[in-house]
């Protein structure tokens, strides 16, 4: 099934635009995981099982796994999602961007080794750095556009003939989207930019980080970024959900925070 179809199905089935980011930091895990032989897998699996009916996607951040030499746990956690919660897409947050010959290997890693349904990419090196991912016609790609961090201003807001660079990126991605599976990463911390991007590319889906721990306003982000069908958004929250509790009730508290966040998003949708 195509990534876009999986996403649309979850939007409807779970009545949710919420994506949970899997950013596992073992130092923040509850005490019981100190004796686990695979703490990252075990922690993430419990979070996933507790929240799967509340989300439209899960988004593991590859650096949190690779820095702990836990690539096999990443492979296994993606398989866990696909096996135990079929239909929920997995977005591998890798932010890849390199020349075409290298990008072909990164694409193989993401889609064949890890078996993710979608990946995040950098547009900085242009179309030929993105094309190898498009050869996987059923997979998705979210391209960095207006990121949630303040440092994004350094380049993304540069004036390009009267138009900020992030708008030029949005226009290019719409041109590159030959499979209908591409979207943009635009932070909830910048609702005005969300609004302008939506006006520029009404058909693209936006991956929206920045709520929760980063302080983005849910109501403003949803109203600025949703499409005419009141969907078109994958709104990510990571730390606020993962670490809602450090006690034995961590999964229960994660579910409660995920439910609160999903409902707040739906209220903003109207």
ZALUM-15647 format. One record per residue (C-alpha): residue in one letter; x, z negated, y negated. Coordinates in Angstrom, 1 decimal. Last residue first. Layout:
// residues N
> residuo / u / w / v
> A / X / Z / Y
...
END
This chain:
// residues 270
> residuo / u / w / v
> X / -13.4 / -14.2 / -22.2
> X / -9.9 / -13.3 / -21.2
> X / -8.7 / -16.5 / -23.0
> X / -10.8 / -18.5 / -20.5
> X / -9.3 / -16.6 / -17.7
> X / -5.8 / -17.5 / -18.8
> X / -6.7 / -21.2 / -19.2
> X / -8.3 / -21.1 / -15.7
> X / -5.1 / -19.6 / -14.2
> X / -3.0 / -22.3 / -16.0
> X / -5.1 / -25.2 / -14.9
> X / -5.2 / -23.9 / -11.3
> X / -1.4 / -23.4 / -11.3
> X / -0.9 / -26.9 / -12.7
> X / -3.2 / -28.4 / -10.0
> X / -1.4 / -26.4 / -7.3
> X / 2.0 / -27.6 / -8.4
> X / 0.6 / -31.2 / -8.4
> X / -0.5 / -30.8 / -4.8
> X / 2.8 / -29.2 / -3.9
> X / 4.8 / -32.0 / -5.6
> X / 2.8 / -34.8 / -4.1
> X / 5.9 / -36.3 / -2.4
> X / 7.5 / -36.9 / -5.8
> X / 9.3 / -34.5 / -8.1
> X / 6.1 / -33.5 / -9.8
> X / 5.0 / -30.5 / -12.0
> X / 8.4 / -29.0 / -11.0
> X / 7.4 / -25.7 / -9.6
> X / 4.4 / -25.3 / -11.9
> X / 6.0 / -25.9 / -15.3
> X / 9.2 / -24.4 / -14.0
> X / 7.8 / -20.9 / -13.3
> X / 4.9 / -19.4 / -15.2
> X / 4.4 / -15.7 / -15.3
> X / 1.5 / -13.7 / -16.7
> X / 1.0 / -10.4 / -14.9
> X / -1.2 / -8.5 / -17.4
> X / -3.2 / -5.3 / -17.2
> X / -6.5 / -7.1 / -16.9
> X / -9.3 / -7.5 / -19.5
> X / -10.6 / -4.0 / -18.5
> X / -9.7 / -2.6 / -22.0
> X / -6.2 / -3.9 / -21.6
> X / -4.8 / -7.4 / -22.0
> X / -1.8 / -8.0 / -24.3
> X / -2.9 / -9.5 / -27.6
> X / -5.8 / -11.6 / -26.3
> X / -3.8 / -12.8 / -23.4
> X / -0.7 / -13.7 / -25.4
> X / -2.6 / -15.5 / -28.1
> X / -4.6 / -17.6 / -25.6
> X / -1.6 / -18.4 / -23.5
> X / 0.7 / -19.6 / -26.3
> X / 4.3 / -19.3 / -25.3
> X / 6.1 / -22.6 / -25.0
> X / 9.1 / -21.7 / -22.9
> X / 8.3 / -24.4 / -20.3
> X / 4.8 / -23.1 / -19.7
> X / 4.3 / -19.6 / -21.1
> X / 7.3 / -17.3 / -21.6
> X / 7.1 / -14.5 / -19.1
> X / 4.6 / -11.6 / -19.4
> X / 4.8 / -8.7 / -17.0
> X / 2.9 / -6.0 / -18.7
> X / 0.9 / -3.2 / -17.0
> X / 0.9 / 0.2 / -18.6
> X / -2.2 / 2.3 / -19.6
> X / -2.5 / 1.2 / -23.2
> X / 1.0 / 2.3 / -24.1
> X / 1.4 / 2.1 / -27.9
> X / -1.6 / -0.1 / -28.7
> X / -0.5 / -2.5 / -25.9
> X / 3.0 / -2.5 / -27.3
> X / 1.7 / -3.4 / -30.7
> X / -0.4 / -6.3 / -29.4
> X / 2.5 / -7.6 / -27.2
> X / 4.8 / -7.4 / -30.3
> X / 2.3 / -9.6 / -32.2
> X / 2.1 / -12.0 / -29.3
> X / 5.8 / -12.7 / -29.2
> X / 6.5 / -15.9 / -27.2
> X / 4.3 / -14.4 / -24.4
> X / 7.3 / -12.2 / -23.6
> X / 7.1 / -8.5 / -22.9
> X / 8.4 / -7.0 / -19.6
> X / 7.0 / -3.5 / -19.2
> X / 5.3 / -1.5 / -16.5
> X / 5.9 / 1.1 / -13.9
> X / 3.9 / 2.0 / -10.8
> X / 2.1 / 5.2 / -11.9
> X / 4.4 / 7.3 / -9.8
> X / 5.9 / 9.5 / -12.6
> X / 6.3 / 6.6 / -15.0
> X / 9.3 / 8.0 / -16.9
> X / 7.3 / 9.1 / -19.9
> X / 5.5 / 5.7 / -20.2
> X / 8.9 / 4.0 / -19.8
> X / 10.1 / 6.1 / -22.8
> X / 7.3 / 5.0 / -25.0
> X / 7.8 / 1.4 / -24.2
> X / 11.5 / 1.6 / -24.9
> X / 10.8 / 3.3 / -28.3
> X / 8.5 / 0.4 / -29.0
> X / 11.2 / -2.1 / -28.1
> X / 13.6 / -0.3 / -30.5
> X / 11.5 / -1.1 / -33.6
> X / 10.0 / 2.0 / -35.3
> X / 10.9 / 3.2 / -38.8
> X / 13.5 / 5.6 / -37.7
> X / 14.9 / 3.3 / -35.1
> X / 14.9 / -0.2 / -36.7
> X / 16.5 / -2.8 / -34.4
> X / 14.0 / -5.3 / -33.1
> X / 15.1 / -5.1 / -29.4
> X / 18.8 / -5.2 / -30.2
> X / 19.7 / -8.7 / -31.5
> X / 16.1 / -9.8 / -31.5
> X / 16.3 / -10.4 / -27.8
> X / 18.5 / -13.4 / -28.5
> X / 15.3 / -15.4 / -29.2
> X / 14.3 / -15.2 / -25.5
> X / 10.9 / -13.9 / -24.4
> X / 11.9 / -10.3 / -23.8
> X / 10.5 / -7.3 / -25.7
> X / 11.0 / -4.3 / -23.4
> X / 12.7 / -5.0 / -20.1
> X / 11.4 / -2.6 / -17.5
> X / 8.9 / -3.7 / -14.7
> X / 9.3 / -1.4 / -11.7
> X / 6.9 / -1.0 / -8.8
> X / 7.2 / 0.3 / -5.3
> X / 5.0 / 3.0 / -3.6
> X / 7.1 / 5.9 / -4.7
> X / 10.5 / 4.5 / -3.6
> X / 12.3 / 7.4 / -5.2
> X / 11.4 / 5.8 / -8.5
> X / 14.0 / 3.2 / -7.9
> X / 16.8 / 5.9 / -7.9
> X / 15.4 / 7.2 / -11.2
> X / 16.0 / 4.1 / -13.3
> X / 19.8 / 4.5 / -14.1
> X / 19.2 / 8.2 / -14.6
> X / 16.6 / 7.4 / -17.3
> X / 18.7 / 5.3 / -19.6
> X / 21.6 / 2.9 / -19.5
> X / 19.8 / 0.2 / -21.5
> X / 16.5 / 0.3 / -19.6
> X / 17.1 / -3.0 / -17.8
> X / 15.1 / -3.4 / -14.6
> X / 12.7 / -5.9 / -13.0
> X / 11.7 / -5.1 / -9.4
> X / 8.5 / -4.5 / -7.3
> X / 7.3 / -4.8 / -3.8
> X / 10.3 / -6.7 / -2.4
> X / 11.6 / -5.8 / 1.0
> X / 14.8 / -7.9 / 0.5
> X / 17.1 / -5.4 / 2.4
> X / 15.0 / -2.2 / 2.0
> X / 13.3 / -2.5 / -1.4
> X / 15.8 / -4.6 / -3.4
> X / 19.0 / -3.7 / -1.6
> X / 18.1 / 0.0 / -1.4
> X / 17.3 / 0.0 / -5.1
> X / 20.6 / -1.7 / -5.9
> X / 22.4 / 0.9 / -3.8
> X / 20.7 / 3.8 / -5.6
> X / 21.5 / 2.0 / -8.9
> X / 25.2 / 2.4 / -8.1
> X / 25.0 / 6.1 / -7.9
> X / 22.6 / 6.3 / -10.9
> X / 24.6 / 4.2 / -13.3
> X / 23.6 / 0.6 / -13.8
> X / 20.7 / -1.6 / -14.7
> X / 19.2 / -4.4 / -12.6
> X / 17.1 / -7.1 / -14.1
> X / 16.8 / -8.9 / -10.7
> X / 13.4 / -10.5 / -10.8
> X / 12.0 / -9.5 / -7.4
> X / 8.3 / -9.0 / -7.8
> X / 6.4 / -9.9 / -4.6
> X / 2.9 / -8.6 / -4.2
> X / 0.1 / -10.6 / -2.6
> X / -1.6 / -8.4 / 0.0
> X / -0.7 / -10.5 / 3.0
> X / -0.4 / -14.2 / 2.5
> X / 1.2 / -15.5 / 5.7
> X / 3.2 / -12.4 / 6.7
> X / 4.0 / -10.9 / 3.3
> X / 4.7 / -14.2 / 1.6
> X / 6.8 / -15.5 / 4.5
> X / 8.7 / -12.2 / 4.5
> X / 9.6 / -12.7 / 0.9
> X / 10.6 / -16.3 / 1.7
> X / 12.8 / -15.1 / 4.6
> X / 14.7 / -12.5 / 2.6
> X / 15.2 / -15.1 / -0.1
> X / 16.4 / -17.6 / 2.4
> X / 18.8 / -15.0 / 3.7
> X / 20.1 / -14.6 / 0.2
> X / 20.7 / -18.3 / -0.1
> X / 24.4 / -18.4 / -1.2
> X / 23.4 / -21.0 / -3.7
> X / 24.1 / -18.7 / -6.7
> X / 22.4 / -16.0 / -4.8
> X / 19.1 / -17.8 / -4.6
> X / 18.6 / -18.8 / -8.2
> X / 20.1 / -15.5 / -9.3
> X / 17.4 / -13.5 / -7.4
> X / 14.5 / -14.9 / -9.4
> X / 11.5 / -14.9 / -7.1
> X / 8.3 / -13.6 / -8.7
> X / 5.1 / -14.3 / -6.9
> X / 2.0 / -12.2 / -7.6
> X / -1.8 / -12.2 / -8.5
> X / -2.1 / -16.0 / -8.1
> X / -4.6 / -18.7 / -7.3
> X / -5.1 / -18.2 / -3.6
> X / -1.4 / -18.4 / -3.0
> X / -1.0 / -21.8 / -4.6
> X / -0.3 / -24.4 / -2.0
> X / 1.2 / -22.0 / 0.6
> X / 3.6 / -20.7 / -2.0
> X / 4.7 / -24.1 / -3.2
> X / 5.3 / -25.2 / 0.4
> X / 7.2 / -22.0 / 1.2
> X / 9.4 / -22.4 / -1.9
> X / 10.5 / -25.9 / -1.0
> X / 11.2 / -25.0 / 2.7
> X / 13.2 / -21.8 / 1.7
> X / 15.3 / -23.6 / -0.9
> X / 15.9 / -26.7 / 1.3
> X / 17.2 / -24.8 / 4.3
> X / 18.9 / -27.4 / 6.5
> X / 16.6 / -30.0 / 5.1
> X / 17.8 / -33.6 / 4.6
> X / 17.9 / -33.5 / 0.8
> X / 14.5 / -31.8 / 0.9
> X / 12.6 / -35.1 / 1.3
> X / 13.9 / -36.4 / -2.1
> X / 11.8 / -34.0 / -4.1
> X / 13.6 / -30.9 / -5.5
> X / 15.1 / -30.9 / -9.0
> X / 18.7 / -30.8 / -7.9
> X / 17.7 / -28.0 / -5.5
> X / 16.9 / -25.6 / -8.4
> X / 14.5 / -22.9 / -7.1
> X / 13.3 / -20.3 / -9.6
> X / 10.2 / -18.9 / -7.9
> X / 8.1 / -17.5 / -10.7
> X / 4.4 / -17.9 / -10.2
> X / 2.3 / -15.0 / -11.4
> X / -1.1 / -15.7 / -13.0
> X / -3.5 / -12.8 / -13.8
> X / -6.2 / -14.3 / -11.5
> X / -9.7 / -13.8 / -10.2
> X / -8.1 / -14.3 / -6.7
> X / -9.8 / -11.2 / -5.2
> X / -10.0 / -9.2 / -8.4
> X / -6.5 / -9.6 / -9.9
> X / -5.2 / -9.7 / -6.3
> X / -6.6 / -6.2 / -5.5
> X / -5.3 / -4.8 / -8.7
> X / -1.8 / -6.1 / -7.9
> X / -1.8 / -4.7 / -4.4
> X / -3.0 / -1.4 / -5.6
> X / -0.3 / -1.2 / -8.3
> X / 2.4 / -2.1 / -5.7
> X / 1.2 / 0.8 / -3.5
> X / 0.0 / 0.0 / 0.0
END
